[in-house]
Amino acid sequence: MFATHNSVVRRGVRRLLTLTLAAGVGFAPGAGGSRAEETNRARPAVHAQQLFAAAQKKFNLEPTNPVAAWEFARTGFDRAEFATNDAERAAIAVQAIAACRKLIARESNSAPAHYYLGMNLGQLARTKLLGALPIVDEMEREFKVARALDERMDHAGPDRNLGLLYFEAPSIGSVGDRTKARKHLERAAELAPEFPENRLNLAEAYLKWQDKKPLHRELDALKKIWPAAKTNFAGADWEAAWLDWQRRNGQLRAKAGVRP
């Protein structure tokens, strides 16, 4: 097992997996949010840059250090979340992908290397107008390998990402699959029930599928874990995640007709 810190990883994967794959076109994020949203993102963006710079420095000094390699890839993904254009995002992703591939060549059983390779391939896919589908296929393979090596890493990250991949992608011409999505999203919530992202993802899926009983069950579970989660996932590393989690939790409850 290993420690993870910046929850932008969890928040970002949901957006990067929203790919218009049926047409082979990568997801393009909107042209920026409101002034308030940009202000809220400013401090997490600086934090992500600082962590990335420190990890990059360590990796440059110790290029064969496995922990330095995957930490560089992890912080690279987080930093790319705040990129202002596709060129910047792609440049960061390419560096992180290269670090993961080199680590896998030396240590093929490194769960973090496979996991963050999949994550950074997702960042690269976001910059592609064409050719996203082959990248997504590789993401799926890497998350499967990471799951086989350590399904509990990053709060059940491999199952969470596979679930989102199958949930967000179209079923025609891509990997989208409702049955697989349910299996992996439920497994992530089972492995790490205290982690809000897992509960939110599952509740959002149930809402889309109009499964009211399990939706209300997940919303009840979220309400129960929320106070402890605020303590367990606190500080600068989790600031961006809480902005996202609170917004999504409010939207879910409003759509489900449930009190906050």
C-alpha positions as a LaTeX table, in Angstrom:
\begin{tabular}{lrrr}
\hline
Residue & $x$ (\AA) & $y$ (\AA) & $z$ (\AA) \\
\hline
Met1 & 0.00 & 0.00 & 0.00 \\
Phe2 & 1.07 & 3.60 & $-0.42$ \\
Ala3 & $-0.15$ & 7.00 & 0.59 \\
Thr4 & $-2.01$ & 9.32 & $-1.73$ \\
His5 & $-2.62$ & 12.93 & $-0.97$ \\
Asn6 & $-4.10$ & 15.17 & $-3.63$ \\
Ser7 & $-7.73$ & 14.34 & $-4.29$ \\
Val8 & $-7.79$ & 16.18 & $-7.59$ \\
Val9 & $-7.05$ & 12.69 & $-8.92$ \\
Arg10 & $-10.44$ & 11.50 & $-7.79$ \\
Arg11 & $-12.27$ & 14.62 & $-8.92$ \\
Gly12 & $-10.56$ & 14.83 & $-12.27$ \\
Val13 & $-11.00$ & 11.29 & $-13.48$ \\
Arg14 & $-14.74$ & 11.66 & $-13.76$ \\
Arg15 & $-14.38$ & 14.54 & $-16.18$ \\
Leu16 & $-11.56$ & 13.11 & $-18.23$ \\
Leu17 & $-13.52$ & 9.90 & $-18.80$ \\
Thr18 & $-16.44$ & 11.80 & $-20.30$ \\
Leu19 & $-15.29$ & 11.18 & $-23.86$ \\
Thr20 & $-17.30$ & 11.44 & $-27.04$ \\
Leu21 & $-15.86$ & 8.14 & $-28.11$ \\
Ala22 & $-18.52$ & 7.02 & $-30.52$ \\
Ala23 & $-17.22$ & 9.66 & $-32.92$ \\
Gly24 & $-13.62$ & 9.19 & $-31.84$ \\
Val25 & $-13.50$ & 12.68 & $-30.40$ \\
Gly26 & $-11.90$ & 13.41 & $-27.04$ \\
Phe27 & $-13.66$ & 15.33 & $-24.30$ \\
Ala28 & $-13.00$ & 19.04 & $-24.40$ \\
Pro29 & $-13.59$ & 20.92 & $-21.13$ \\
Gly30 & $-15.66$ & 24.04 & $-21.12$ \\
Ala31 & $-14.18$ & 27.46 & $-21.62$ \\
Gly32 & $-13.89$ & 28.17 & $-17.92$ \\
Gly33 & $-16.39$ & 28.55 & $-15.12$ \\
Ser34 & $-17.74$ & 31.54 & $-13.23$ \\
Arg35 & $-15.54$ & 34.09 & $-11.50$ \\
Ala36 & $-16.35$ & 32.45 & $-8.15$ \\
Glu37 & $-15.38$ & 29.01 & $-9.48$ \\
Glu38 & $-12.09$ & 30.33 & $-10.80$ \\
Thr39 & $-11.37$ & 31.97 & $-7.45$ \\
Asn40 & $-12.11$ & 28.74 & $-5.61$ \\
Arg41 & $-9.76$ & 26.84 & $-7.91$ \\
Ala42 & $-6.89$ & 29.31 & $-7.55$ \\
Arg43 & $-5.53$ & 28.03 & $-4.24$ \\
Pro44 & $-5.76$ & 24.32 & $-5.14$ \\
Ala45 & $-4.05$ & 25.12 & $-8.45$ \\
Val46 & $-1.10$ & 26.70 & $-6.67$ \\
His47 & $-0.94$ & 23.75 & $-4.29$ \\
Ala48 & $-0.94$ & 21.28 & $-7.20$ \\
Gln49 & 1.86 & 23.22 & $-8.89$ \\
Gln50 & 3.97 & 23.18 & $-5.73$ \\
Leu51 & 3.55 & 19.44 & $-5.25$ \\
Phe52 & 4.35 & 18.78 & $-8.90$ \\
Ala53 & 7.49 & 20.93 & $-8.81$ \\
Ala54 & 8.75 & 19.15 & $-5.69$ \\
Ala55 & 8.01 & 15.71 & $-7.15$ \\
Gln56 & 9.66 & 16.63 & $-10.44$ \\
Lys57 & 12.79 & 17.79 & $-8.67$ \\
Lys58 & 13.02 & 14.56 & $-6.68$ \\
Phe59 & 12.38 & 12.44 & $-9.77$ \\
Asn60 & 15.08 & 14.27 & $-11.74$ \\
Leu61 & 17.54 & 13.62 & $-8.91$ \\
Glu62 & 16.48 & 9.97 & $-8.48$ \\
Pro63 & 15.16 & 8.78 & $-11.87$ \\
Thr64 & 15.36 & 5.09 & $-10.89$ \\
Asn65 & 13.59 & 5.54 & $-7.56$ \\
Pro66 & 10.18 & 3.82 & $-8.04$ \\
Val67 & 8.36 & 5.93 & $-5.46$ \\
Ala68 & 9.76 & 9.13 & $-6.94$ \\
Ala69 & 8.58 & 7.98 & $-10.38$ \\
Trp70 & 4.98 & 7.25 & $-9.51$ \\
Glu71 & 4.71 & 10.28 & $-7.23$ \\
Phe72 & 5.87 & 12.40 & $-10.16$ \\
Ala73 & 3.17 & 10.78 & $-12.30$ \\
Arg74 & 0.52 & 11.29 & $-9.62$ \\
Thr75 & 1.32 & 14.95 & $-9.10$ \\
Gly76 & 1.60 & 15.37 & $-12.85$ \\
Phe77 & $-1.98$ & 14.23 & $-13.27$ \\
Asp78 & $-3.10$ & 16.62 & $-10.55$ \\
Arg79 & $-1.15$ & 19.51 & $-12.06$ \\
Ala80 & $-2.59$ & 18.82 & $-15.51$ \\
Glu81 & $-6.08$ & 19.23 & $-14.06$ \\
Phe82 & $-5.34$ & 22.94 & $-13.80$ \\
Ala83 & $-3.76$ & 23.32 & $-17.24$ \\
Thr84 & $-5.04$ & 26.35 & $-19.13$ \\
Asn85 & $-4.80$ & 24.78 & $-22.59$ \\
Asp86 & $-4.41$ & 21.43 & $-24.33$ \\
Ala87 & $-0.74$ & 21.96 & $-25.15$ \\
Glu88 & 0.14 & 22.44 & $-21.50$ \\
Arg89 & $-1.99$ & 19.47 & $-20.41$ \\
Ala90 & $-0.49$ & 17.20 & $-23.05$ \\
Ala91 & 3.09 & 18.22 & $-22.23$ \\
Ile92 & 2.62 & 17.33 & $-18.57$ \\
Ala93 & 0.80 & 14.08 & $-19.37$ \\
Val94 & 3.51 & 12.94 & $-21.79$ \\
Gln95 & 6.18 & 13.37 & $-19.10$ \\
Ala96 & 4.12 & 11.45 & $-16.55$ \\
Ile97 & 3.33 & 8.69 & $-19.03$ \\
Ala98 & 7.01 & 8.29 & $-19.87$ \\
Ala99 & 7.90 & 8.01 & $-16.18$ \\
Cys100 & 5.29 & 5.29 & $-15.68$ \\
Arg101 & 6.37 & 3.32 & $-18.73$ \\
Lys102 & 9.99 & 3.36 & $-17.63$ \\
Leu103 & 9.01 & 2.23 & $-14.15$ \\
Ile104 & 6.86 & $-0.59$ & $-15.55$ \\
Ala105 & 9.77 & $-1.71$ & $-17.73$ \\
Arg106 & 11.82 & $-2.12$ & $-14.55$ \\
Glu107 & 9.04 & $-3.25$ & $-12.21$ \\
Ser108 & 6.11 & $-4.72$ & $-14.11$ \\
Asn109 & 4.22 & $-5.47$ & $-10.88$ \\
Ser110 & 4.12 & $-1.85$ & $-9.69$ \\
Ala111 & 0.44 & $-1.11$ & $-9.06$ \\
Pro112 & 0.97 & 2.68 & $-8.78$ \\
Ala113 & 2.84 & 2.75 & $-12.11$ \\
His114 & 0.00 & 1.03 & $-13.96$ \\
Tyr115 & $-2.63$ & 3.08 & $-12.13$ \\
Tyr116 & $-1.09$ & 6.48 & $-12.83$ \\
Leu117 & $-0.25$ & 5.46 & $-16.37$ \\
Gly118 & $-3.96$ & 4.95 & $-16.90$ \\
Met119 & $-4.76$ & 8.28 & $-15.26$ \\
Asn120 & $-2.29$ & 10.27 & $-17.33$ \\
Leu121 & $-3.35$ & 8.54 & $-20.52$ \\
Gly122 & $-6.75$ & 9.98 & $-19.68$ \\
Gln123 & $-5.28$ & 13.46 & $-19.47$ \\
Leu124 & $-3.69$ & 12.95 & $-22.86$ \\
Ala125 & $-7.00$ & 11.70 & $-24.28$ \\
Arg126 & $-8.62$ & 14.98 & $-23.26$ \\
Thr127 & $-6.35$ & 16.82 & $-25.70$ \\
Lys128 & $-7.12$ & 14.63 & $-28.70$ \\
Leu129 & $-9.63$ & 15.70 & $-31.30$ \\
Leu130 & $-9.19$ & 12.31 & $-32.97$ \\
Gly131 & $-7.80$ & 9.01 & $-31.80$ \\
Ala132 & $-9.09$ & 8.99 & $-28.22$ \\
Leu133 & $-10.54$ & 5.50 & $-28.47$ \\
Pro134 & $-7.21$ & 3.58 & $-28.59$ \\
Ile135 & $-6.05$ & 5.57 & $-25.58$ \\
Val136 & $-9.17$ & 4.64 & $-23.64$ \\
Asp137 & $-8.63$ & 0.99 & $-24.48$ \\
Glu138 & $-5.15$ & 1.25 & $-22.96$ \\
Met139 & $-6.55$ & 3.03 & $-19.91$ \\
Glu140 & $-8.91$ & 0.12 & $-19.36$ \\
Arg141 & $-6.04$ & $-2.37$ & $-19.57$ \\
Glu142 & $-3.87$ & $-0.42$ & $-17.13$ \\
Phe143 & $-6.64$ & $-0.02$ & $-14.56$ \\
Lys144 & $-7.34$ & $-3.75$ & $-14.78$ \\
Val145 & $-3.68$ & $-4.54$ & $-14.13$ \\
Ala146 & $-3.59$ & $-2.11$ & $-11.21$ \\
Arg147 & $-6.73$ & $-3.73$ & $-9.79$ \\
Ala148 & $-5.20$ & $-7.19$ & $-10.00$ \\
Leu149 & $-2.09$ & $-5.97$ & $-8.19$ \\
Asp150 & $-3.78$ & $-3.88$ & $-5.48$ \\
Glu151 & $-7.52$ & $-3.30$ & $-5.60$ \\
Arg152 & $-7.49$ & $-1.20$ & $-2.41$ \\
Met153 & $-4.96$ & 1.41 & $-3.54$ \\
Asp154 & $-6.11$ & 5.02 & $-3.65$ \\
His155 & $-9.35$ & 4.23 & $-1.82$ \\
Ala156 & $-10.32$ & 1.51 & $-4.32$ \\
Gly157 & $-9.13$ & 3.64 & $-7.22$ \\
Pro158 & $-8.86$ & 0.89 & $-9.86$ \\
Asp159 & $-12.48$ & $-0.21$ & $-9.42$ \\
Arg160 & $-13.62$ & 3.41 & $-9.18$ \\
Asn161 & $-11.91$ & 4.33 & $-12.44$ \\
Leu162 & $-13.06$ & 1.22 & $-14.27$ \\
Gly163 & $-16.60$ & 1.87 & $-13.07$ \\
Leu164 & $-16.47$ & 5.44 & $-14.32$ \\
Leu165 & $-14.95$ & 4.34 & $-17.60$ \\
Tyr166 & $-17.75$ & 1.86 & $-18.27$ \\
Phe167 & $-20.36$ & 4.34 & $-16.98$ \\
Glu168 & $-19.29$ & 7.37 & $-19.02$ \\
Ala169 & $-18.25$ & 5.79 & $-22.32$ \\
Pro170 & $-20.82$ & 4.97 & $-25.01$ \\
Ser171 & $-21.82$ & 1.32 & $-25.33$ \\
Ile172 & $-21.66$ & 1.48 & $-29.13$ \\
Gly173 & $-18.17$ & 1.74 & $-30.55$ \\
Ser174 & $-16.54$ & 1.98 & $-27.15$ \\
Val175 & $-16.21$ & 0.26 & $-23.76$ \\
Gly176 & $-19.40$ & 1.53 & $-22.15$ \\
Asp177 & $-21.22$ & $-1.20$ & $-20.25$ \\
Arg178 & $-23.87$ & $-0.68$ & $-17.57$ \\
Thr179 & $-23.39$ & $-4.10$ & $-15.97$ \\
Lys180 & $-19.63$ & $-3.61$ & $-15.67$ \\
Ala181 & $-20.09$ & $-0.06$ & $-14.43$ \\
Arg182 & $-22.39$ & $-1.22$ & $-11.64$ \\
Lys183 & $-20.04$ & $-4.04$ & $-10.68$ \\
His184 & $-16.98$ & $-1.81$ & $-10.32$ \\
Leu185 & $-18.69$ & 1.23 & $-8.80$ \\
Glu186 & $-20.34$ & $-0.99$ & $-6.18$ \\
Arg187 & $-17.05$ & $-2.75$ & $-5.51$ \\
Ala188 & $-15.29$ & 0.57 & $-4.95$ \\
Ala189 & $-17.94$ & 1.59 & $-2.43$ \\
Glu190 & $-17.61$ & $-1.80$ & $-0.77$ \\
Leu191 & $-13.81$ & $-1.60$ & $-0.51$ \\
Ala192 & $-13.67$ & 2.03 & 0.66 \\
Pro193 & $-17.13$ & 2.96 & 1.95 \\
Glu194 & $-15.79$ & 5.91 & 3.94 \\
Phe195 & $-14.50$ & 7.70 & 0.83 \\
Pro196 & $-17.09$ & 10.25 & $-0.43$ \\
Glu197 & $-16.08$ & 9.98 & $-4.09$ \\
Asn198 & $-17.03$ & 6.31 & $-4.21$ \\
Arg199 & $-20.45$ & 6.96 & $-2.72$ \\
Leu200 & $-21.08$ & 9.97 & $-4.95$ \\
Asn201 & $-20.15$ & 8.11 & $-8.13$ \\
Leu202 & $-22.44$ & 5.22 & $-7.24$ \\
Ala203 & $-25.32$ & 7.51 & $-6.30$ \\
Glu204 & $-24.95$ & 9.43 & $-9.57$ \\
Ala205 & $-25.07$ & 6.17 & $-11.49$ \\
Tyr206 & $-28.18$ & 5.03 & $-9.65$ \\
Leu207 & $-29.80$ & 8.40 & $-10.38$ \\
Lys208 & $-29.07$ & 8.08 & $-14.10$ \\
Trp209 & $-30.37$ & 4.50 & $-14.10$ \\
Gln210 & $-33.46$ & 5.59 & $-12.11$ \\
Asp211 & $-32.79$ & 3.00 & $-9.41$ \\
Lys212 & $-34.53$ & 4.87 & $-6.62$ \\
Lys213 & $-34.12$ & 2.43 & $-3.73$ \\
Pro214 & $-30.31$ & 2.04 & $-4.01$ \\
Leu215 & $-30.02$ & 5.78 & $-4.76$ \\
His216 & $-31.66$ & 6.67 & $-1.45$ \\
Arg217 & $-29.54$ & 4.05 & 0.29 \\
Glu218 & $-26.36$ & 5.69 & $-1.01$ \\
Leu219 & $-27.56$ & 9.17 & $-0.08$ \\
Asp220 & $-28.24$ & 7.93 & 3.45 \\
Ala221 & $-24.77$ & 6.38 & 3.56 \\
Leu222 & $-23.22$ & 9.64 & 2.37 \\
Lys223 & $-24.98$ & 11.57 & 5.10 \\
Lys224 & $-23.62$ & 9.18 & 7.72 \\
Ile225 & $-20.00$ & 9.28 & 6.53 \\
Trp226 & $-19.92$ & 13.02 & 5.75 \\
Pro227 & $-18.89$ & 14.34 & 9.22 \\
Ala228 & $-16.05$ & 11.82 & 9.64 \\
Ala229 & $-14.92$ & 12.38 & 6.05 \\
Lys230 & $-14.49$ & 16.09 & 6.73 \\
Thr231 & $-12.03$ & 15.15 & 9.46 \\
Asn232 & $-10.29$ & 12.29 & 7.66 \\
Phe233 & $-9.86$ & 14.13 & 4.36 \\
Ala234 & $-8.93$ & 17.58 & 5.55 \\
Gly235 & $-6.35$ & 20.18 & 4.61 \\
Ala236 & $-4.93$ & 21.67 & 1.42 \\
Asp237 & $-4.60$ & 18.28 & $-0.27$ \\
Trp238 & $-8.37$ & 17.84 & $-0.17$ \\
Glu239 & $-9.61$ & 21.40 & $-0.73$ \\
Ala240 & $-10.40$ & 20.92 & $-4.42$ \\
Ala241 & $-12.17$ & 17.64 & $-3.72$ \\
Trp242 & $-14.49$ & 19.17 & $-1.15$ \\
Leu243 & $-15.51$ & 21.93 & $-3.54$ \\
Asp244 & $-16.52$ & 19.20 & $-5.98$ \\
Trp245 & $-18.04$ & 16.82 & $-3.44$ \\
Gln246 & $-20.22$ & 19.44 & $-1.80$ \\
Arg247 & $-21.55$ & 20.65 & $-5.15$ \\
Arg248 & $-22.34$ & 17.14 & $-6.37$ \\
Asn249 & $-23.90$ & 16.09 & $-3.08$ \\
Gly250 & $-26.22$ & 19.09 & $-3.20$ \\
Gln251 & $-27.21$ & 18.41 & $-6.79$ \\
Leu252 & $-27.87$ & 14.74 & $-6.08$ \\
Arg253 & $-30.11$ & 15.48 & $-3.13$ \\
Ala254 & $-32.02$ & 18.15 & $-5.03$ \\
Lys255 & $-32.67$ & 15.82 & $-7.98$ \\
Ala256 & $-33.65$ & 12.98 & $-5.67$ \\
Gly257 & $-35.93$ & 15.23 & $-3.59$ \\
Val258 & $-33.96$ & 14.52 & $-0.43$ \\
Arg259 & $-33.14$ & 17.07 & 2.25 \\
Pro260 & $-29.46$ & 18.08 & 2.60 \\
\hline
\end{tabular}
